[in-house]
Amino acid sequence: MIERISFDVLDILAGDERAVILGSLESKLKRTGKIIKTDFAIVLTVANGEIVRFQMLEDSFAVARAARG
């Protein structure tokens, strides 16, 4: 399990069919006690007024390194 420590939105970029949310987050892996600090981008694709696709991009290497203990 992951415990959220912080989740900060730094910028939001939006167009007609897509929005990008930029920010940083810090989480603690309960199993290892390690802290993960990473920047992120969330890409939302919108069609007919509804979110039809959600992508979250983050530093997967930092997550994997913390998960290893």
N, C-alpha and C positions, 0 to 999 in steps of 0.2 A: 504494500500500500504506500501511497505517497501523501504526505501532508503538505498542503500549500502554505508557504510562508509569506510570499508576496506575489502579486500579479499587477503589473503597472502597464497601462496603455500609454504609449508615447505619441502615436499619431494614427489618424484614420484617413485613408485615401479612398474616395468613392467615385464610381462612374455609374452609367446606366445599368449595367449588368454585373458589375463586380465591385467588391470592396476589399480593401486590404487593411488589416489592423496590425500595427507594429508595436512591439513592447518588450518587456523583460519580465522574467519570472524567477522565483527562487522556491525550491521545494526540498523537502527532507524525505529521504527514503527510510521508512520506519525499520525495515529489516537490517540495514547497515548503519543507520544513523548519519550517513553522508548527506551533505548539502549539494544540490545541483543549482547552479546559477547559469542562466542562458537567455539569450535574446530569442524572440520568436516573431513569426509572421503568420497571421491567420488570413487565408484567402477565402472569401465567400462569393459564390456565384449565385445570382438571383435570376429567376424566370417567373413571369406572371405574379410578381410581388411576393414570391416565396424563395427561401434559401433552398437551392437544389444541390449544392455541393459545398462541402466544408473541408478545407485543408489546413492543417497546422504544421508549420515547419519550425524545427528547433534544432539545437545542437545534439544530435543523437549520440555522438561520441561521448559527450559529457554525461549523458544519461546512462550509457552502457558502462562507462568507467565507474560511476557511483554504484551501479547495481552489482558490480563484481565484488564489492566489499573490499 
